[in-house]
Amino acid sequence: MAQTFKAILVSRDDDKNQHVDIAELTDAELMEGDVTVAVEATTVNYKDGLAITGKSPVVRRWPMIPGIDFAGTVAASEHPDWKEGDKVILNGWGVGETHYGAYAGLARVNGDWLIALPDALTPHQAMAIGTAGYTAMLSVLALERHGITPERGPAIVTGANGGVGTVAISVLSKLGYEVIASTGRTSESAFLTSLGASEIIDRAELSEPGRPLGKERWASGVDSVGSVTLANVLAQTMQGGAIAACGLAQGMDLPTTVAPFILRGVSLLGIDSVMAPRALREQAWARLVEDLDMVKLEALSRTIGFGEIIDTAHAILEGRVRGRVVVDMA
Ligand code: NDP
């Protein structure tokens, strides 16, 4: 018998106006894939906010079930790596963009896209981390591959109160970095300090066009903001330092000069979580188990129900979400 479940469905009318509805679907309506997963937890990332509000062209196939990440249990599998009952995580691969995503009771995907849920994590914890937290760890791994260590000097984290930012602060501080947190919400300084930030700066210091080179203030950083902020971060990076760029909360542009690169040997490291190879994903999740304090994870995340996803999608784009939001699908 067909299984029915609730899903968020984003569609477009003939005039290309976007509509967001809650629909009742059957498993027969899911897209092609060799593994069907009962979604236990998902989350609201910045990109999900873009998809649901239609503010950026994240959705590229209509209609679409948004939701770029989930954790759950395999309900059926024709893939050699997975069997019924396995606990799995999915991040990216176009899920929620071109392939039906996480905001549904069931998801059917390509088994190559899944990784095993680490034994140490519950589906809920994995989604408290979510794509934002996994991206923060990909950023840290990129800095390490570049030879960055805490001894080199402080690390800056921009978009500090966001999902990437809060996890990046927590991980970097556990690894021994002195963390400088840049935020528009300095009222949250006590929270950021509790995660491990040792200095809080107002993001206004970095969000207006500045000089090609400034005082050397940090040796490395995780930037989820892009645009003028990233240009200023690069201009104030120490000789031989590196910045991992993963986001665009301020904008997609990057109005920089080559000065930081050719006069200070600064490196800009690009981070793409969507198409990251499986081995790197597994490494990132294993390191999250090791280097992310679960007490801090609890403090930086809160839980909502399926019915609150749409409102939260709007809130995240308006900068009203602190840390991470987990959606409990049970
Ligand atoms: P959040 O909305 O949770 O965090 C973004 C933070 O950026 C906000 O909390 C805010 O922090 C800051 N911010 C928002 N607007 C502005 C602005 N206009 N100028 C300066 N700062 C601003 O989003 P996520 O953490 O989920 O994602 C962060 C970014 O990373 C997004 O752009 C997202 O698309 C990108 N991303 C990229 C991935 C990849 O694969 N490369 C994967 C995951 C995310 P505060 O209030 O502290 O200033």
Boltz pocket constraint, residues with backbone or C-beta under 6 A from the ligand:
constraints:
  - pocket:
      binder: B
      contacts: [[A, 44], [A, 45], [A, 46], [A, 47], [A, 131], [A, 132], [A, 135], [A, 158], [A, 159], [A, 160], [A, 161], [A, 162], [A, 163], [A, 164], [A, 165], [A, 182], [A, 183], [A, 184], [A, 185], [A, 203], [A, 207], [A, 224], [A, 225], [A, 229], [A, 245], [A, 246], [A, 247], [A, 248], [A, 249], [A, 250], [A, 271], [A, 272], [A, 273], [A, 274], [A, 316], [A, 317], [A, 319], [A, 321], [A, 323]]
      max_distance: 6.0
